[in-house]
Amino acid sequence: MKLDFNLNLTQEQKLIMTQQMQLSIKLLQMSTYDLREYIENEFVENPILEGDFDFVQEDKAYEDKIDYKEMIKYLEFDNYSSQSYGEYNKDEDVSPFNFISQKESLTEYLNNQLIESDEDEYKKAIVSYMIENIDSRGYLDMPLEDICKELNISLELGQEALEILQDLEPDGIGARNLKECLKIQLIKLGVLDDNLERIIDEYLDLIADNKFNIIAKNLKITPKEAQDLGDVIKKLEPKPSRGFYTGEEVKFIIPDAAIRKIDGQYFVIMNDGVIPRLSISSIYKDILNNKDDKKTENYVKEKLNNAMFLIKSIEQRKSTLLRILEKVVDKQMEYFDKGQKYLRPMTLKDMAEELGIHESTVSRAIKDKYILTSFGTVKIKDLFTTGLSQVQGNGEDIAVVNIKKQIKEMIDNEDKKKPLSDQIICDELNKKNLNISRRTVAKYREEMEIKSSSKRKRIE
């Protein structure tokens, strides 16, 4: 019998994205409310951490700048889905709200499936990263090209990982848009054919309006066949996340910062008072110096590293958000002075380029974040808009949000017996020096969930 002790070199592909990197991404996109809860849990699990959990900032000079009691706003409870998470016995003195905590998050559900899959760990790590970018609808909220750039992987490998994600349940998860979401579901049902695909690509709006005669004519099928295909599509789920906890059911809004005008100048005042001040316990230094107990030493080192990384990530989160808010104040000075009508175009891409960071970093940093202004609590994301160019005047762009507001005002004040068509609205806006097409008017109207003129018409 001969044993082979030869050494062999093997090349193994590994994704350079550690658990710490994933944690850093999670912390960046957490709301202040969620971050506080996360820190409290870490404090319980990590004996190395020390922290001050007083909710109100104790620094009197800091309190003089802003009253944080004003910053905390209570939101109504969201309606919980009809999905049952436990049986409630009327005879037992138990509240049904006790079962709400058992609601499984979409992220947990997807990651559990991923763990049980037969895919290699390299691809699993990529898919796990994608899962972190799933939005509240169940769609992949970040372009595949950007994900590949961040992870430094090929587009081909990214596409393979995306297919793994989209193969998970619920059906349609990981789609980039509604059309892809519907097609994924039909593929899994094994019923996607050319007619269904064409209806999804070209005639979804006609399905919503039950205009099956037009669909039938274009597809050269009978109206009954078109209606049957429409019924198939209507049974699909446009929001794969439905029934799962997605982080949208936050009960409190705690602004991350306040924008205050002091002596004619605007300042960003970070709301540090609601985040516990964390530090490292000095008690465990002696244990690290004791080389005799290796097991305890390793345990303390692990907890120490985790604690230090948490503190560093929280500071990085604050620093990133502060930089973004300072740039927002610079760009939106008139908005903070005069209100909504003076909101200027400002995109995530522009912000990212000016700060020298990735667009996805900006997106995560402002996710579920709020600021307190002189006219109320504002979601930071709402300050980012696209714009349309004026034909005359000073040539400045006008924010789309203001265009939509004008469209809504015109429709609200129209004669309901003769509602305004998209073309009439377009003409009126162009008279105000706005270069806008009828198609764009229709798009903005649909985004505001306002029906077409034919559906708004009233017979009196």
Legacy VTK file of the C-alpha trace (Angstrom):
# vtk DataFile Version 3.0
C-alpha trace
ASCII
DATASET POLYDATA
POINTS 460 float
0.000 0.000 0.000
1.443 3.340 -1.054
0.249 6.657 0.307
0.482 9.729 -1.898
1.653 12.760 0.098
2.220 14.976 -2.920
1.256 18.647 -2.526
-1.119 20.071 -5.118
-1.914 23.699 -5.875
-5.583 24.514 -6.447
-7.126 27.797 -7.458
-10.273 28.734 -5.580
-12.573 31.650 -6.377
-13.720 33.677 -3.375
-15.891 36.733 -3.149
-14.247 39.533 -1.225
-17.331 40.448 0.757
-17.085 39.495 4.403
-19.892 39.369 6.936
-18.577 42.690 8.228
-19.024 44.241 4.787
-22.605 42.973 4.646
-23.218 44.327 8.154
-21.848 47.715 7.159
-24.302 47.844 4.241
-27.197 46.888 6.523
-26.333 49.530 9.087
-26.038 52.221 6.424
-29.567 51.659 5.152
-31.233 51.175 8.556
-33.598 53.826 9.820
-32.637 55.454 13.129
-35.403 53.509 14.847
-34.137 50.181 13.489
-30.507 51.063 14.237
-31.327 51.799 17.854
-33.078 48.426 18.202
-30.130 46.670 16.535
-27.643 48.315 18.927
-29.741 47.302 21.920
-29.665 43.659 20.755
-25.912 43.800 20.177
-25.425 45.282 23.619
-27.154 42.256 25.151
-25.141 39.743 23.112
-21.700 41.388 23.295
-20.268 41.857 26.831
-17.419 43.974 25.427
-19.801 46.811 24.572
-20.664 49.604 26.960
-23.266 52.215 26.119
-25.449 55.033 27.323
-29.031 54.260 26.357
-30.677 57.437 27.583
-33.074 58.484 24.847
-32.734 62.272 25.265
-29.450 64.047 24.607
-27.990 65.160 27.969
-25.805 67.926 26.583
-27.745 71.086 27.493
-25.975 73.195 24.890
-27.006 70.671 22.258
-30.611 70.674 23.486
-30.740 74.452 23.161
-30.188 74.091 19.420
-33.095 71.723 18.894
-35.947 70.218 20.868
-35.850 66.492 20.177
-39.298 65.965 21.619
-40.465 67.744 18.469
-38.462 65.329 16.324
-40.216 62.167 17.415
-43.401 61.598 15.453
-45.806 58.741 16.035
-47.210 56.956 13.017
-50.319 54.859 12.883
-49.925 51.105 12.988
-49.880 49.513 9.574
-52.587 47.030 8.766
-51.175 43.568 9.164
-51.714 41.167 6.335
-54.471 38.611 6.443
-51.876 35.835 6.656
-52.252 33.964 9.948
-49.197 33.723 12.174
-50.776 31.815 15.017
-54.105 30.582 16.322
-55.934 32.820 18.792
-58.160 31.143 21.340
-60.895 33.434 22.652
-61.014 31.460 25.882
-57.385 32.172 26.654
-56.303 35.536 28.017
-53.795 36.088 25.205
-53.654 39.035 22.838
-53.425 38.262 19.117
-50.692 40.922 18.931
-48.429 38.434 20.727
-48.122 36.577 17.448
-46.991 39.531 15.353
-43.369 39.024 16.384
-43.454 35.630 14.667
-43.856 37.248 11.258
-40.962 36.107 9.086
-39.064 38.720 7.146
-38.643 38.360 3.401
-34.856 38.555 3.756
-34.828 35.691 6.275
-37.096 33.590 4.091
-34.893 34.049 1.024
-31.622 33.474 2.864
-32.966 30.283 4.448
-33.755 28.929 0.971
-30.319 29.981 -0.231
-28.579 28.160 2.624
-30.386 24.935 1.742
-29.587 25.200 -1.979
-26.828 23.191 -3.669
-25.103 26.235 -5.164
-21.433 26.854 -4.362
-20.602 29.289 -1.563
-19.144 31.831 -3.964
-22.410 32.279 -5.843
-24.394 32.129 -2.611
-22.462 35.132 -1.323
-23.357 37.107 -4.463
-27.034 36.139 -4.215
-27.054 37.061 -0.514
-25.762 40.505 -1.458
-28.564 40.834 -4.003
-31.119 39.840 -1.372
-30.005 42.825 0.707
-30.999 45.044 -2.220
-34.551 43.688 -2.533
-37.041 46.525 -2.055
-40.396 46.528 -0.263
-42.161 45.193 -3.384
-39.809 42.247 -3.750
-37.939 43.759 -6.726
-34.162 44.013 -7.086
-33.665 47.691 -6.358
-30.132 48.013 -7.758
-29.026 47.636 -11.404
-27.182 44.382 -12.080
-24.296 46.306 -13.643
-23.808 48.301 -10.435
-23.841 45.137 -8.324
-21.177 43.570 -10.529
-19.016 46.698 -10.272
-19.309 46.832 -6.483
-18.415 43.156 -6.103
-15.809 43.271 -8.901
-17.344 40.319 -10.731
-18.227 39.729 -14.369
-21.671 40.548 -15.720
-21.991 36.909 -16.757
-21.444 35.728 -13.177
-23.847 38.383 -11.928
-26.506 37.122 -14.354
-26.027 33.552 -13.070
-26.500 34.765 -9.493
-29.605 36.726 -10.512
-31.125 33.593 -12.028
-30.531 31.759 -8.746
-32.268 34.573 -6.865
-35.225 34.622 -9.247
-35.584 30.863 -8.887
-36.354 31.260 -5.174
-39.834 31.594 -3.720
-42.056 33.589 -3.726
-42.396 33.513 -7.500
-41.347 36.758 -9.145
-38.834 37.687 -6.459
-35.763 39.561 -7.654
-37.426 40.959 -10.772
-36.189 44.361 -11.946
-39.645 45.590 -12.960
-43.296 44.580 -13.165
-43.031 43.030 -16.619
-40.138 40.776 -15.625
-41.969 39.878 -12.402
-45.038 38.683 -14.323
-42.963 36.746 -16.866
-41.025 34.926 -14.126
-44.293 33.779 -12.579
-45.656 32.579 -15.919
-42.426 30.712 -16.658
-42.666 28.912 -13.307
-46.286 28.067 -14.053
-45.142 26.710 -17.414
-47.697 28.749 -19.380
-45.687 31.635 -20.875
-46.260 31.765 -24.625
-45.754 34.380 -27.346
-49.184 35.951 -26.872
-48.837 36.327 -23.103
-45.339 37.745 -23.481
-46.481 40.262 -26.064
-49.444 41.354 -23.934
-47.104 41.958 -20.976
-44.615 43.859 -23.114
-47.102 45.992 -25.050
-50.643 45.884 -23.701
-50.655 45.801 -19.907
-52.497 49.125 -19.810
-55.213 47.667 -22.055
-55.562 44.674 -19.718
-56.206 47.052 -16.834
-58.916 48.796 -18.892
-60.450 45.509 -20.133
-59.934 46.597 -23.748
-59.749 43.032 -25.032
-61.114 43.906 -28.489
-58.013 45.995 -29.250
-55.695 43.257 -27.936
-57.537 40.630 -29.980
-57.224 42.691 -33.145
-53.493 43.269 -32.668
-52.761 39.634 -31.801
-55.189 38.261 -34.421
-57.137 36.221 -31.862
-60.747 36.333 -30.692
-61.849 38.763 -27.944
-62.712 35.753 -25.762
-59.178 34.388 -26.133
-57.746 37.817 -25.298
-59.963 37.983 -22.216
-58.804 34.530 -21.079
-55.161 35.588 -21.426
-55.953 38.753 -19.488
-57.509 36.685 -16.705
-54.307 34.652 -16.433
-52.231 37.812 -16.031
-54.633 39.357 -13.520
-54.201 36.345 -11.230
-50.445 36.971 -10.941
-48.857 38.785 -7.996
-47.389 42.211 -8.887
-45.715 42.476 -5.461
-43.934 39.203 -4.578
-43.153 40.532 -1.101
-46.816 40.585 -0.104
-47.371 38.747 3.189
-43.779 39.166 4.388
-42.288 41.727 6.722
-40.124 44.025 4.574
-39.174 46.766 7.021
-41.966 49.079 5.853
-43.986 48.658 9.060
-41.924 51.088 11.110
-44.108 52.569 13.824
-41.996 55.606 14.660
-40.189 58.214 12.644
-37.059 59.518 14.326
-35.349 62.120 12.130
-31.622 61.575 11.680
-30.981 65.293 11.586
-32.506 68.735 11.688
-31.927 71.578 9.243
-31.788 74.826 11.199
-31.172 78.415 10.091
-28.924 80.223 12.565
-27.841 83.821 11.952
-28.895 83.600 8.309
-26.983 80.372 7.632
-28.305 76.792 7.443
-26.725 74.062 9.582
-27.171 70.301 9.612
-27.606 69.177 13.223
-27.273 65.413 13.528
-29.662 63.725 15.941
-26.967 61.982 17.998
-29.118 61.947 21.114
-31.193 58.928 20.053
-28.251 56.654 19.231
-26.500 55.154 22.291
-22.906 56.244 22.796
-20.944 53.019 22.518
-17.527 52.291 23.950
-15.287 49.308 24.744
-15.298 47.893 28.249
-11.887 48.102 29.937
-12.629 45.062 32.112
-11.650 42.654 29.365
-8.147 44.030 28.836
-6.813 41.783 31.603
-8.290 38.729 29.903
-6.461 39.570 26.668
-3.228 39.846 28.602
-3.782 36.386 30.093
-2.237 34.018 27.544
-2.978 30.903 29.619
-6.675 30.722 28.772
-6.572 30.573 24.979
-10.259 29.747 24.511
-11.425 32.735 26.544
-8.849 34.951 24.852
-10.159 34.004 21.393
-13.729 34.637 22.491
-12.865 38.089 23.818
-10.905 38.933 20.659
-13.880 38.022 18.475
-16.292 40.109 20.553
-13.809 42.974 20.652
-13.448 42.987 16.866
-17.236 42.919 16.460
-17.681 45.782 18.902
-15.012 47.938 17.274
-16.436 47.325 13.807
-19.940 48.222 14.994
-18.735 51.517 16.466
-16.758 52.285 13.313
-19.719 51.462 11.037
-22.090 53.680 13.024
-19.652 56.570 12.749
-19.234 55.913 9.021
-23.028 55.884 8.609
-23.267 59.236 10.360
-20.387 60.726 8.358
-21.839 59.603 5.010
-25.296 60.942 5.810
-23.869 64.231 7.083
-21.919 64.770 3.845
-25.044 64.091 1.786
-27.222 66.408 3.873
-24.706 69.233 3.722
-24.710 68.946 -0.066
-28.530 68.813 -0.067
-28.655 72.065 1.914
-26.264 73.717 -0.548
-28.399 72.683 -3.516
-31.837 73.232 -2.013
-31.379 76.547 -0.189
-34.511 78.056 -1.758
-36.531 74.981 -0.813
-35.627 75.354 2.879
-36.370 79.079 2.651
-39.617 79.066 0.676
-40.999 75.514 0.519
-42.007 72.780 -1.923
-42.447 74.901 -5.058
-38.752 75.799 -4.998
-37.439 72.236 -4.925
-34.737 71.966 -7.584
-33.778 68.876 -9.629
-31.276 66.713 -7.784
-30.513 63.098 -8.660
-28.746 60.308 -6.803
-26.239 60.085 -9.647
-25.354 63.771 -9.455
-24.960 63.581 -5.685
-22.750 60.498 -5.937
-20.483 62.124 -8.527
-20.064 65.293 -6.470
-19.218 63.373 -3.300
-17.018 60.824 -5.056
-19.009 57.826 -3.821
-21.138 55.182 -5.516
-24.745 55.945 -6.396
-25.906 52.880 -4.440
-24.166 54.281 -1.333
-26.218 57.462 -1.596
-29.374 55.418 -2.123
-28.708 53.291 0.964
-27.664 56.245 3.105
-30.962 58.094 2.562
-33.206 55.012 2.693
-35.909 55.407 5.382
-34.182 58.545 6.689
-35.929 61.767 7.671
-34.943 65.334 8.504
-36.734 67.898 10.624
-37.249 71.228 8.858
-39.002 74.473 9.746
-42.095 73.192 7.900
-42.197 69.648 9.269
-40.571 66.242 9.047
-39.434 65.399 5.519
-38.302 62.136 3.958
-34.833 62.763 2.511
-35.560 60.639 -0.542
-38.386 63.021 -1.499
-35.836 65.796 -2.016
-34.253 63.885 -4.890
-36.017 64.540 -8.179
-35.480 64.665 -11.906
-36.144 67.808 -13.914
-37.500 69.335 -17.106
-35.929 72.296 -18.895
-37.730 75.583 -19.332
-37.928 76.993 -22.845
-37.654 80.585 -21.683
-36.743 82.472 -18.545
-33.472 81.855 -16.815
-33.138 78.352 -18.257
-33.205 76.643 -14.856
-34.719 73.155 -14.538
-38.050 72.676 -12.832
-38.494 69.651 -10.558
-40.800 66.912 -11.799
-42.606 66.977 -8.461
-43.747 70.517 -9.260
-44.835 69.526 -12.762
-46.948 66.773 -11.255
-48.402 69.229 -8.794
-49.503 71.512 -11.638
-51.044 68.585 -13.520
-52.974 67.538 -10.416
-54.222 71.080 -9.786
-55.490 71.343 -13.364
-57.335 68.031 -13.094
-58.768 68.878 -9.661
-60.241 72.103 -11.054
-61.490 70.712 -14.379
-65.107 70.442 -15.480
-65.918 66.811 -14.672
-68.438 66.715 -17.532
-65.621 67.690 -19.913
-62.380 66.479 -18.313
-59.066 67.703 -19.692
-57.263 65.393 -22.099
-53.519 64.790 -21.771
-52.995 66.893 -24.907
-54.866 69.887 -23.465
-52.857 69.626 -20.244
-49.686 69.412 -22.334
-50.637 72.544 -24.283
-51.394 74.488 -21.103
-48.046 73.532 -19.537
-46.188 74.525 -22.693
-47.882 77.938 -22.477
-46.107 78.240 -19.106
-42.749 77.771 -20.875
-42.424 74.075 -20.034
-41.069 71.773 -22.709
-43.203 68.709 -22.074
-44.823 66.147 -24.368
-48.277 64.584 -24.192
-46.655 61.202 -23.516
-44.828 62.642 -20.499
-48.057 64.152 -19.171
-49.702 60.726 -19.440
-46.759 59.119 -17.670
-46.853 61.554 -14.743
-50.638 61.260 -14.509
-50.385 57.473 -14.285
-47.643 57.710 -11.663
-50.039 59.797 -9.557
-52.692 57.100 -10.134
-55.036 59.553 -11.867
-57.342 58.008 -14.466
-57.484 59.097 -18.089
-59.969 61.782 -19.160
-62.439 59.215 -20.520
-62.544 57.483 -17.137
-62.823 60.760 -15.218
-65.881 61.884 -17.146
-69.055 62.203 -15.086
-72.639 62.178 -16.374
-74.847 64.453 -14.310
LINES 1 461
460 0 1 2 3 4 5 6 7 8 9 10 11 12 13 14 15 16 17 18 19 20 21 22 23 24 25 26 27 28 29 30 31 32 33 34 35 36 37 38 39 40 41 42 43 44 45 46 47 48 49 50 51 52 53 54 55 56 57 58 59 60 61 62 63 64 65 66 67 68 69 70 71 72 73 74 75 76 77 78 79 80 81 82 83 84 85 86 87 88 89 90 91 92 93 94 95 96 97 98 99 100 101 102 103 104 105 106 107 108 109 110 111 112 113 114 115 116 117 118 119 120 121 122 123 124 125 126 127 128 129 130 131 132 133 134 135 136 137 138 139 140 141 142 143 144 145 146 147 148 149 150 151 152 153 154 155 156 157 158 159 160 161 162 163 164 165 166 167 168 169 170 171 172 173 174 175 176 177 178 179 180 181 182 183 184 185 186 187 188 189 190 191 192 193 194 195 196 197 198 199 200 201 202 203 204 205 206 207 208 209 210 211 212 213 214 215 216 217 218 219 220 221 222 223 224 225 226 227 228 229 230 231 232 233 234 235 236 237 238 239 240 241 242 243 244 245 246 247 248 249 250 251 252 253 254 255 256 257 258 259 260 261 262 263 264 265 266 267 268 269 270 271 272 273 274 275 276 277 278 279 280 281 282 283 284 285 286 287 288 289 290 291 292 293 294 295 296 297 298 299 300 301 302 303 304 305 306 307 308 309 310 311 312 313 314 315 316 317 318 319 320 321 322 323 324 325 326 327 328 329 330 331 332 333 334 335 336 337 338 339 340 341 342 343 344 345 346 347 348 349 350 351 352 353 354 355 356 357 358 359 360 361 362 363 364 365 366 367 368 369 370 371 372 373 374 375 376 377 378 379 380 381 382 383 384 385 386 387 388 389 390 391 392 393 394 395 396 397 398 399 400 401 402 403 404 405 406 407 408 409 410 411 412 413 414 415 416 417 418 419 420 421 422 423 424 425 426 427 428 429 430 431 432 433 434 435 436 437 438 439 440 441 442 443 444 445 446 447 448 449 450 451 452 453 454 455 456 457 458 459
